[in-house]
Structure formats: C-alpha cells, structure tokens
C-alpha cells in the first residue's frame, strides 16, 4: 500500500462507520471514488474497503464499483 497517500478525513469517517445493507453500495461508491481520486490504485482501494464490510457483501460488488 502506498504510505505516501493520505486518506481524506471524510473518507476515514465513512470507513470507520460502514453502512449496513441497503446503503452499502452507495457508500462504497463514495469511498472508492475518494480513494481512487486520492491516488490509490484499484487493488489498494479494495484492500482498504473489503475488511470494513460483512462477508455477505460479495467481493464482486466492491470490485465492480472500483473498476
């Protein structure tokens, strides 16, 4: 992971409070957009986002948003 890139405070707040079912997709779109816009590559964004959500959220949904 790129230690030189800082995650914006608003994005950190969203990562600290992941949305539940029904709101997760929209939140992941916001988080992924912020991370990619800040300079993280898609794999780095996935590795930041994935651990924040329960296993019932499929990896494919996250990668679909990121890529």
C-alpha positions in Angstrom: 0.0 0.0 0.0 1.2 3.5 -0.8 2.2 5.0 2.6 2.6 8.4 0.9 -1.1 8.9 0.1 -3.3 10.1 2.8 -7.0 9.1 3.1 -9.2 12.2 3.3 -10.8 12.7 6.8 -14.4 12.4 5.4 -13.4 9.1 3.8 -11.8 7.9 7.0 -15.0 8.7 8.9 -17.1 6.6 6.4 -14.6 3.7 6.7 -14.9 3.9 10.5 -18.7 3.7 10.2 -19.6 1.3 7.4 -23.2 1.4 6.2 -25.5 -1.6 6.6 -27.4 -3.5 4.0 -29.4 -1.2 1.7 -26.9 1.6 2.0 -23.6 -0.1 1.5 -23.4 0.2 -2.3 -23.8 4.0 -2.3 -21.3 4.3 0.5 -18.7 2.1 -1.3 -19.1 4.3 -4.5 -18.3 7.4 -2.4 -15.3 5.7 -0.6 -13.9 4.1 -3.8 -14.2 7.4 -5.7 -12.4 9.2 -3.0 -9.6 6.7 -2.7 -9.0 6.4 -6.4 -9.1 10.2 -6.7 -6.6 10.5 -3.9 -4.2 8.3 -5.8 -4.8 4.7 -4.5 -4.8 2.1 -7.2 -7.8 -0.3 -7.5 -6.2 -3.1 -5.6 -5.2 -0.8 -2.8 -8.7 0.6 -2.6 -10.2 -2.9 -2.5 -7.8 -3.8 0.4 -8.9 -0.8 2.3 -12.7 -1.3 1.7 -13.1 -5.1 1.9 -12.4 -5.5 5.7 -14.9 -2.9 6.6 -18.0 -4.8 5.5 -19.5 -8.1 6.5 -18.9 -11.2 4.4 -22.4 -11.1 3.0 -21.3 -8.3 0.8 -19.7 -10.0 -2.2 -16.2 -9.1 -3.4 -17.6 -8.7 -6.9 -19.8 -5.9 -5.8 -16.8 -4.0 -4.4 -14.6 -4.7 -7.4 -17.5 -3.7 -9.7 -17.6 -0.3 -8.1 -13.8 0.2 -8.1 -13.1 -0.9 -11.7 
